[in-house]
Amino acid sequence: MSAIRKKSVSLVCPHCSRKIKWTWVIRYESLSFVRLVYLCGNCEQVIKTESEKNKFPSAFSSSSMLTQIV
């Protein structure tokens, strides 16, 4: 699953050297990881990427829930 949103920032883009007031944030989710990609609002180049392990809802990690489903 992925989602795109606008985020307010105050920094200088390393690619176009312009001061930017907002950035696009693209969020990609998989079963294992969540990855965030930040794009410049002017030149649309990648400014930063972040990734972290996806935290599963407790219902999926609970063995009692699995027993109820099966």
Buried (B, 14 or more C-beta within 10 A) or exposed (E): EEEEEEEEBEEEBEEBEEEBEEBBBBBEEEEEEBBBBBBBBBEEEEBEEEEEEEEEEEEEEEEEEEEEEE
